[in-house]
Every structure is written in C-alpha cells, then in structure tokens.
Amino acid sequence: MSGPKSFEISKHAVFEAYRRVKDNKGAAGVDGESIEQFEVDLKGNLYKLWNRLSSGCYFPPPVRMVEIDKPGGRGVRILGVPTVADRIAQTVAAMYLEPNVEKIFHPDSYGYRPRRSALDAVGRCRERCWRTDWVIDMDIKGFFDNLDHDLVLKAVAHHTDQRWILLYVQRWLTAPLQRQDGSMVARDRGSPQGSAISPLLANLFMHYAFDAWMARVFPAVGFERYCDDVVVHCRSEAEAHQVREAIAARLDECGGLQLHPEKTRIVYCKDGARRGSYEHTSFTFLGYGFRVRKVRTKTGKTFFSFNPAISDEAAKRVRAQIRSWRLHRRSGSTLADLARDINMVVRGWINYYGRYFKSALVPSLNRINDYLVRWIVQKYKRFRGRWMRARDALGRAAKLYPRLFAHWQFVKP
C-alpha cells in the first residue's frame, strides 16, 4: 500500500475534490451512500479512493439512472447519479484536465466555465440580436446521449499526457446505467448528465465539433453556446439557411449528431425598426424569452426593441414552486418564519431573471404577496372575509420591515 504508485495524483487534490462535491451536495448513487455517510470515515474513504486512483485499479461503479420529466410533457430526460466516491474521483480528473483545455476554449462558450455564467451569454446574445436581423435557435437532438466516445477520448488525449486521465475517462464513459429495478444498461455512446466530468467533456467535444469549426468556416458569424444550447446570429435569411445546413452536416460528421427538426428554428428579430414578417419572431435561450418588447427610456419615451425577459416556461415553473409552498396554510408560522424559508430561492430568481427586463418578473413575484394575504386571512380571525384589509395589513408590514421578504425590494404588496 505504501510502495510506488503507477500514477502521481496529489492527496491534496483528492481532498479539494471532496470539498467541491460536498458544496455541490447531490443525491446518493447506486450504493445509497450520502455525503454524511461518506464522512463517517472520511479519512479512510479518501485514502482508499486516492490509493485506487494512483494504482490504476479504480473501476467506477454503475451510475444510478434517474428520469426527469421535460417541461410541457415532452418526454423524459435521463440523468446519471454517480456515487459520492465516484463524483470525487471525476472531480479530481476534471481539476487536472480543466487548466489544459480552458485556455483553448472559444470566448463565446459560456457553460460550466470559471468566471462565466448563463447571464453573460444572455447579455451577449441580446447585443448581437440588436445588430443582426436573424437567429438560428439550435437544438441538438439527444446531445448527451449520443456523444461519440472515440471522438471524446481523442480530444482528451490531445490535451493531456496524464495516462490515468485518459484511462478513467474511458471507464466513466462506458460505466453502465442502473435502472430503478436494478437492471443494467450498457453504454457505447453518450455521457449522462449529472456526472462531475460530463460538462467538461461536452465542452471539449463541442469546441472541436462546433466552436473551432465555426471560427474557421464562418468567422464573421457570431454565436453564444452554453454547453449544447446554441444561438447563431446571421445578417440575412439566406445566410441563416446556409449556415444551418452547414452546421447540420458538420454535426453529422461528428458522430452522427443531429439538429432537432422541430426545435431548431430560424428566427427573425422583429422590432420597431425591423418590421418584416416571418414564421418565427421569438426564441428562448437559457430561461429567457427573446422577442419584441415595448421599452420605456428614463426620459419617458417608448420604442419597440428585441429584448430578453423571463420566458413563459420559466415563469410557469416559478409560479408552480410558489404554489407548492402552500404559504396560506402555514398559520402556525410567523411572517419571519415564512421569509426565512423562501428568501434564498426568491433571491435566486431575482438575481437571475431580474437581470434583464425585470418588470416581466413582477406578475410571478406578486403571487407571493397574494398567498401572504391569504395567510393573514387564515391566521387572524379579524381578517376573515376582509381581503382588502388583509392586503392593507401586509402593506403596512412591508413599510415597517421592507427587507423582511426578498421580493419586497422588487414588488411591494
């Protein structure tokens, strides 16, 4: 156990990977072991993992398959949940590989990269929609399920001389999925969403399959990519059709990937100055709906501009979560209790969906106030059937304690 190892892997890297996995939380894998259970013998578990990784004898266990319903009843998305130890091992490999590949990634690749965010991509997309009239709203059919393993391994080998990274990436790619009934699904393609290293592998694959190819073949065409979610900006309808066909052919060359025939659309960025007509004049990107909107300047003037705001689907999800809290039935709680329970989530909505065209978020956040009014009516007998008085009472509370609820900074009762 104390002899020379096949591979030099830092014990500090394994501990740092554990810290990152703990911060990200996550469910248990096929072994049913949670983070808390793993920590019962933390030192021993981390040493055992480091020893196996360093000796070349680490074999990842099966990945627990989880089916998540897609929005709008459009089928299910397959997620893979590795064990805690396996997530740590994958994070170790990602920590070693990321510095080598990060420096070659395209500046318009935003997904799962340090110091870049989805909001950066939305902002850049907004600027380009103002300058160019046409957009290709891309959707790659079953991207994570259809990644070509040979091409992924070829890309990884090009950027590291660490043989253990290539060895374990190959094992992770081929680790079987375990269904809820215990049956196994062998894999010769794809990298399931949910694993710690999948985003990095997906970015590396798409760098060569799309980003670098676009920069080489269509250097004047801008795009934003967040993992497999892509928007391409074109100057004319003819150029949009040409680029779309070229992208479809390119993806087919890269392991047979396909653009979704119904979800991939050419969109006209219609606004007050661009008044032409086209079948599609809006699209959704990273939870934001892009379409023509009425904008009011600080001086009071109004005009129509092509702008992002919270999408209809995202707003529905926000309202569904607000309903699920059942605030009006928690008559045993105080306003402070309710605020403490929901503020973190609400701040996340405000920070993300309130960045652009924040007024579109107001109707959804107003639902919280509606439920709080119902809470007052349920909790206090003197307000039974007196809805306007209950709303006035909530308004007085908001004036006395304006920072109690996160959304009160944004929309008053």
N, C-alpha and C positions, 0 to 999 in steps of 0.2 A: 504494500500500500504506500510505502514511503520511497520507493525506487523512482528512477527517471520516468517521466511521462511521455507518451507519444506526441502530445501537443502541449504547447505552452499557453495556458489560459490563466489569467490572473484571478486569485481568490477574491480580490477586491472587486473585480468586475462582476463576479457572481453575486456578491453581497449587494452591490449597487443595482443589479438587475432585480434582485428580490425587493428592494425598496421601491423600485418603479412599479413592479407588479402589485405590490401592496397598495400603493397610491391609486392605481387604476381600478382596484377592487376586482370585481368579476365573480362569476359563479364557479362552482366546483366542476371538475371534469368527470371522466368515467369512474374514477376511484372514489368519488364522493367526498374528497378531502377539501375543506375550505382553507382559506388563508390562516384562520385562527388555529385550526387543527395542525396545519403545517408548522406553525410557530411553536407548538408544544415542545418539539425537539428541533428548534431552528438550526442550531449549530451543527447537529448531526446530519440533518437533512441537506443543508447547504454543502457540507463537506462531501457527503455521498454523491451529490449531483456534480460537484466540481471534479471529484475523482473519476467519475464515469466519463464526463466530457473530456477530461485531459487524457484519459486512457484510450479513447476511441471506441469505448464499449457502451456508449449511451444509445439506447434504442427508444424512440418516443412511443408512448402507449397510444392506443386508438383515441380518436377525437370524438367527443360526445356531440351527436347531431341534434340541433335544435331548429325547429321550423317556425319561422316568424311570418305572420300574415302581412302581405304587402298592402299599402293603403288602397282603398277603393275596391277591395276584393279581387285584386289582380293576381291571385295565386299566392305562393309562399316563397320566402327567401330562406335558403339553407345557411345556417350559421354553424361553425365548428367551435366547440369549447374545449381547449386543451386542459390537462391537469395543471395544478399550480406549479409543480416542479417543471413541467414542460414549458409553461409560459416563461418561467425564469430562464430556462435554457435557450429558448428562442430569443429572449431579450438580450442575453449575453451575445449571441451571434449578431443580432441587429446592431448592438453597440460597437462591435468590431468592424462591421461592414459599412455602416452608415457614413462615417467620415470619408471613406474612399469614394462613395458614389454621390454624396451630397454636392460636392464641388462641380460635378459634371451635369447636374440636373438643369433643365431649362428654367429660366426665370418666371415663366408663366405656368409652371407646375406648382400647385399650392397644397395639395393634400398630404397630411401626415409628415410635414417637414418643419424643422425648427424655425421659429421666428416668422412663420407664415400661417395664415388662417383662411377659413372659408370666407370671412368678411373681406379680406384682401382681394380674393378672387371676385366677389360680387362687385366691389368698388371698381376694379379694373374693367370688368365686363360692362358696367354702367358707362364708363368713359368711352369705351370703344363703340357701344351702341349709339352714342351721340354722334360719333364721327363717321360710322359706316351704316349703310341702309339695310343690310341683310345679314342674317344669322343662320348658321346650321346648328340646330339643337340636337346634339348627338346622344344616342343611347346604344351602348354595346350590349348585345344580347348575351346574357349569362356570362359576363366577363370573368368573374372569379371562378366559375365552374368550368371554364374552358381554356384556362391558361395552359399553354404548351410547356410541359416540364423540360424538355430538351432545350428550348429557347431560353427559359428562365435560368437553367443551370449554365448555359453558355454565357449569358450576361453576367452572372455571378462570378464565374471563373475569370472573366475578363478584368475584374476589378479587385481581385484578392489573390494573394499567394498563400493564404492560410488554408491548407488542405482540409482541416477539420470543419471549416465553414461550409465548404462545398459538400463534404460528406454528410453533415447533418441537415443541410438544406434539402438534399436528395431524400433523406429519410423522412423529413417532415412533409415533403410534397406527396410521398407515397403512403404515409400513415393512413390506415383505414378509418372510415367514419363508423361510429357505433350508434345504431338506432335505439329508440327507447325500449324496444323489445329485446335488445341485446344482440341482434343480428348485425353483421359487419358488411360494409360497403367498400369494396376495393376501389382505389383511385389510380388512374393513369393520366389524368388531366386535372387541372384546377388546383386552387389553393383556397381552402374555405375561409370565409370572412370570420373574424373572431380570434384568429391566432395573432401572436405578437409580431411575427415577422412577415405576415402576408402583405400589409401595406407597403413595406419597403420593397418586397419582391415585385409587387404590382407596379409600383412607381418605376422600378428599374426596367421592367418589361416594357411599359408604355413609353419610357424615354426613347428606347430604340425603335419600337414599333410605330410610334406616333410623333413625339416631340421633335427628335432629331431629324426625322424624315420630313416633317412639315417645314422646319427651318431650312432644310436643304432644297426641297422641291417647290415650296410656296413661301419664300422668305418675306414677301410683302403681306401675307395673310396672318392676322393676329388671332390668338386663341387663349382661352383660360381652361386649365384642366385641374380638376380635383379628383385624383385617383382615376376612376373610369367615367366621371361626369365631365363632359366636354362641351364648350361653346366655341364655335369658329365664326369669325367676322369676315364678311365679304363686301366688296364695293358694288356688285351688281348681281342681279338674279342669275345671269348666265354664268358668272364666276362661281356663285354658290352651287349651282348644279354640277359644274365641272369639278370643283373641289370635293363635293360629296361623293361623286363617282370614284374619284381617285382615292379617297380615304377608304371607301368600301373595298376597293381592290387591294389596297395596302394591308388592311386588317385581315383579309382572306389569305394573303401571303404569310401572315404571321400566325400560323397555327390554325387557320380556318375560322378566325373570329368574324362575326357578322354584325352589321348595324341592324338594330331592330326596325323592321319595315314600317311599323305604325308609330313608334315613339320618336324616331329620327325625323325631324321636320325642318324645312326651310321656312324661316320667319322673316316677314317684312317689319322693320322697326318704324311703324307708323306713328307720327306725332303731328304737331301743329304745322310744321313746315313740310313734312313728307306725307302727302295726302293721297297717295296712290292706294289701290285696293289689292288685296291678296288673300288667299285662303287662310293663312295663319299670320296673326299680328301680335302674338304674345307667346311667351315660353316661361318655364320655371327652371331655376338654377339655384341649387343649394338652399331650398326653402324660401326663396324669393321669387315672386311673380313679376316678370318684366312685361310692361305694356304701357300704352299711352295713359298719362295721368295729368290732371289739372294741377298746376303748380302756382303757388302764390309767392311773390317776392316780398322782401322786407318792406318795400315801398307800397305794397298793396296791389301791384299789377299782377295779372294772371296770364298764364300761357299754358299750352299743352306740350308736354315733354315725355319722352320714352324713359320710364324710370322703374326701379325695383321697389317693391314693398312686400310685406309678408304675404306668402301665397295663400290661396284659398284652402289648399290641403293642410298647410301648416297651421292656419287659423283654426281649422276644424279640430286638429289634434290638440291645440291649446285649450279650446273650449271643452273638449271631451275630458281633458285632465282636470279642468276646473270643476266639471260636473262630478267627476269621480271622488273629489274631496268631500262632498256632501257636507259642506260647511254649515248649512242651515240646520242640520240635525245634531250638531255638537253643542247642545245647550248647556252641557256641563263644563264647557271651556270658557275662558275669558278671551277678549279680543287679543290680548298679548299672546295667549297660547296659540290662537289661530295664525297670527302674524309670524310667530316663530316657526311654525310648521310649514308655511308655504313660501316665505320670503326668498329663500335660496333659489327655488325653482323660478319664481316670478322675476327675480333679478336676472337670471339667465335669459329668460325671454326678452326682457327689456334691453339687455346688453347686445343680444344678437339681432332680434327682429326690429328693435328700435333704432338701429344704426341708420337705416335709410327709410325715408317716408314714414316716420314714426306714427303719424296720425292714423295709418291703416291698422295699427295695433290696438287703438283705443277701444273699438267695439268689443274686442275679445276681453280686454282687461276690465271693462265695465261690468262684465258678467260676475267678476269677483264682488264688486260692490252690490250687485243685485242679490247675491247669496248672503252677503253680510246683513243686508236689510231683512231678508227672510230669517236670518239667525236672531236678530233683535226681536222680531215679531214672535218667534217661537220661545225665546228665553224669558221675555218680560211680559207679564200679563197686561200691564197698562198699555202695551202697544198692539194687543191682539186686534186684528182687523183695521188698524190705523197705519196704513203703509206709508202715507206721506209724512206722518210724524216720525215714523221709524227712520225714514231716509233723512229727515232733518237732524235727528239724533246722531246718525252716522256722520253727517256733515260737520256737526259740532265736534265730534270726536276727532275728525280729520284736522280741524283747525287747532285743537288743543295738542294733538300728537301727530303732526304732519309726517313724521318719519316712521310711524309705527308700522305701516304696511309699505312695502317697496313700491307698489303701483300707485300710491297716493302722491308720489313725486311726479307722476306722469299723468294721472287722470283722477280728479277729485270726485267724491261721491255726489 
